[in-house]
Amino acid sequence: MTLLLILGGLLCLCLSMTRHQRDLLARSLSKRSSQALRCGGWAALCLSLGLALSDGPLAILCWIGELSIAALIVAASCTLISIRRP
């Protein structure tokens, strides 16, 4: 559950950046939409951390590991999509 929240949060943070909007969506979003994506991304990350911390004292280590895996997935996906886009 936390991994999905982290993936969603990182994807929102990625799409809140103008460069990634142009690469992935072929257009730039409005400033308001970018800000909403940024807030939603941080909210998802904070919620995932809150869920992880309720599992026990070593859960923070698992959360950091999931964060690393999700960051790799999002970064690789953004790179592959932008390379394949004409």
Salt bridges, closest charged atoms under 4 A:
ASP23 OD2 - ARG19 NE 3.87
